[in-house]
Amino acid sequence: MVAGAGSAAAAATNYVALGDSYSSGTGAGNYDPASGNCLRSANAYPRLWAADRSPDSFKFAACSGATTSSVTSGQLSALEASTTLVSITVGGNDAGFARVMETCVLQSTASCEAAVANAESFMRNTLPGRLDTLYSSIRSRSPSARVVVLGYPRLYIQNSSGCIGLSQTKRAALNRAADTLNTSISGAVSRAGFTFSDVRDEFAGHELCSGDGWLHSLTYPIGDSYHPTARGHANGYYPALRSSTSGVLARHADS
């Protein structure tokens, strides 16, 4: 009896979801009114994971617009020494990806390429240090947690020459920026000893211009633009998290 109780306690799963709009579920609809401008969606991948896996505790701290700095100042308080699983997407807002998209949508190809190049420079030279600092803080607060850092999808299907809207040159530049962002994030994840879950494979064939997209194009409300839809969370991000956490819940299921 005592041994059984100890095994169950050891297997407890305490999950905290941190991050930006790609984790809060901006664009996925069905928002929690109490989340305000953070736009936490019932369709977001952390909610889907928690609903499917029934962890012992679940804290949903992710917030639309979050940066490495605002995660540090406003979300890390959700972490405890007993936290066993953390998921996070962050870095796109640090690099000003929304401003890059605005430039590419509204301005010339040359302006778009320049904005992308500036963002890539930031991703390579400044973002890694910010991520290192944030990841160190996460590890300090939750030393035993498995930390899964999810990446960002490419926005456009490759060689989408028949697609209306942005030019092929602009689309290729934006995809390159997504690749650079993922490279910077995965490097920091490796240094921290965390797990990187690359969602580009899940979204392959479902980017914008694919005919079966899991991302919003330019839309209303404007804040939904270039974010995953509910299908993008259910069929893209959720499977990516699930595949990176199978061992966590195997122990819980056996307890």
C-alpha positions, 0 to 999 in steps of 0.5 A, a space after each residue: 500500500 505504501 509502495 503503491 502510494 509512493 509510485 503514484 506520487 513519483 509519477 505525478 505530472 504537473 504541467 505548465 504551458 509558457 510562451 507567446 501567441 503560438 502557445 496561447 492559441 491566438 487565431 484558434 478561437 474559443 478564448 477564455 474571457 478571463 485571459 483578456 489580451 493573452 487570448 488563451 484558447 480552448 483549442 490551443 495545443 496545451 489545452 488539448 494535451 491537458 484534456 487528453 492526458 489529464 495531468 495532476 495539475 495544469 497551469 496555462 500561462 502563455 500570452 499573446 505578444 510574449 517575448 523572452 523578457 515578458 515570459 521571465 517577468 510575467 510567466 515564470 511564477 507559474 513554475 515550481 520545484 514540483 513542475 514536471 513538464 514545461 512547454 514553450 514557444 518564444 522568440 518570434 516577437 523578440 525578432 519583431 516578426 509581426 513588423 517584418 510581416 507588415 513590411 512584407 505585406 505593405 511594402 516593396 520586395 526590397 523592403 521586405 528582404 531588408 526587414 527579413 535580413 535585419 530580423 535574421 541578424 537579430 536571430 543569429 546574434 542577439 536572440 541566442 543570449 536571450 534564450 539562454 538566459 530564459 532557459 536557465 531561469 526555467 531550469 532554476 525554478 523547475 530543476 526536474 521538469 522536462 522542458 519541450 521547446 516547440 518551434 515555428 512553422 514555415 508560413 508558405 508552401 515551397 515553390 508556391 508560384 501559383 499562389 495569389 498575394 505576396 510574391 514568390 520572392 517575399 514568401 521565400 524570404 519569410 520561409 528563410 526567416 522561419 528557418 533561421 529562427 528555428 535554428 537559433 532556438 534549437 541551438 539554445 535548446 541544445 545548450 540548455 539540455 531541453 527538448 526541441 520539437 520542430 513543427 515544420 514537419 507536422 505543418 509540411 503540406 499545410 502551409 499557406 498556399 497549400 490548398 489545405 492550410 493550417 495557418 491564417 493568411 491576412 485576416 480579420 481580426 488582424 491579430 489572427 493573421 499568420 497564426 495557426 488555426 484550430 486545425 493547426 493546433 490539433 493537427 500540427 502543434 499538439 502531435 508535436 508536443 505529444 511525440 515529445 512527451 510520451 515518456 512523461 505520461 507513460 509513467 503516469 498511466 502506469 501508476 
